[in-house]
Amino acid sequence: MRRAFWIGVALAAGAAAPCVAAPRVTLRLENALPQEALARVTEQTGVPLHLFVPESRGGDFGPTPYGRAGVDWRAAPLGQVVRDVCRLYGLTAVTRDSPEIFFQRGKTVEPKLTTANGLGVALVRVAQAERASLVPGASPSEAGWRRTVHLRLLCRALGGDGELIGPVTRLTLIDASGKRQEARLAAPTVDSGPALPDERTRDVTVEWAGEHGPRLQRIEGELALYARVEESRFRVSLTGGDAAKAVPAAPAGPVRMQVLEVSTGPGALRARIRLEWNAGVEVAAAGPDAVRTSVVAGGRAGRVFGTARSGMATGGGRWLELDYAGPVEPGAEALEIVVPAGQGPQRRAAFALENVALPFGQPYDLRLAPRHLKPAPTVGASAAGASTLFRDAEGGSLRLPATAGGNAAEVRVGLSRQAGDGWTAVRWQVLESSGGPQVLRGLAPGTYRVILRSAPRSVDGATSAPPTPDRTATVQIRKGAVSEFPSAVPPKR
């Protein structure tokens, strides 16, 4: 649930708005295109949903590349609606720090959630690291080792209120032998990566004592769930004099703000804002619940992004300093700062993940040579076969002229075949020429653009001399016939 109120800096605080539930969708459609369903969801929730529709190129591309489907949602959380859209239309959702959600073609892999206490938790990333510190000249046995295990947890609020998901308050790793290692969570964070409306990610790093193991028997933890989230809103005028801009700290619910610096110029803004809050309140610096800063110009608000740094304040609270320096639209009127703050009595939700494989326990395939690297085919006979793409055993042949001066050379032949109103990509083939004419056999009938490029070889066989200028011609290949590359074609310079 989210409560919101506005505050004007150096003005009286506004009244608190009533609590509102997370966006819900009630919608029934039959045989609907994805863009139709998303437009209706946007109307209900106010959350911009965008669909990428590729340009028409024939085949699967076209005005309706995703097909049609029926939807039936009754007070469904927005996060569930997004996952249903991806499943029904073969899409994947891309989220950012803004409320917007973008959809494009792709396969969405549903994480394996462990559910309990109204919360689903999945491990989406695990990494092990170890580092040795050794004084020069000392024995390797004297090295100091630091080992860590990094976990990224995907947390989903089964009721749809992802904003109520708080920090990880306890995490214990239990290895295969039953040894328990606790994570030190001195300053738990609610920062998150991009996520769906009912999901948040939490990153935890555990200092590991002893050798890394191949597997964890169990991960036990607890997450805090907030009773409510309040949005504190501040407005800083950009049109008054310097005295109006340098405003002392103003309280706003659980968050206090202080304007450290505000200066404007033609199309430019420099602002430093400090936010503080007491213990028991959490404010995110990154993710869907992060502080949002906007510049109001012409009655419209546009997001601006700067840098942020945070730290511990006196009394167990925390502070966050926002710094922005950059362009703004002409006629900027005000700077607006929206601060979602989780607070209230926290409910603890316990979770456990079983039998977790660790990276150090997996086989490592050491690459000793490049993979997926195919050298260009080289043939040495005077009668060579055509490239596989254009090969037809019963097709025609192409006679290539002798090289310049009749000297040995490496000859590269580029073939592009006419297809409808256009041409295929050029496919290259490398031939070794002793200097005389060559015949390229087994070409499928059709019209080709042929590019000849040769590099004379020296006595020792190296292609040290620069290649000759390209010669290009259009040649018609007929079944069972031998076509000639025009010998009079001048080099292309």
Secondary structure, DSSP 8 states (H G I E B T S, - for coil): -EEEEEB-TTS-B------B---EEEEEEEEE-HHHHHHHHHHHH---EEE------STT-SS-TT--EEEEEEEEEHHHHHHHHHHHHTEEEEE-SSS-EEEEES-------EEETTEEEEEEEEEEEEEEE--TTS-GGG-EEEEEEEEEEEEEETTS-GGGEEEEEEEEEEETT--EEE---SS------S--TTEEEEEEEEEE-SS--SEEEEEEEEEEE-SEEEEEEEEEESSS-HHHHS---EEETTEEEEEEEEEEETTEEEEEEEEEE-TT-B-BSSSTTB-EEEEEETTEEEE---EEEEEE-GGG-EEEEEEEEEE--TTEEEEEEEEEEEESS-EEEEEEEEEEE-GGGS------S-SS-----EE-SSEEE--GGGEEEEEEEEEE---GGG--EEEEEEEEEEETTEE---EEEEEEE-SS-EEEEEE-SEEEEEEEEEEE--TTS---S----BEEEEEEE-TT-EEE--TT---B-
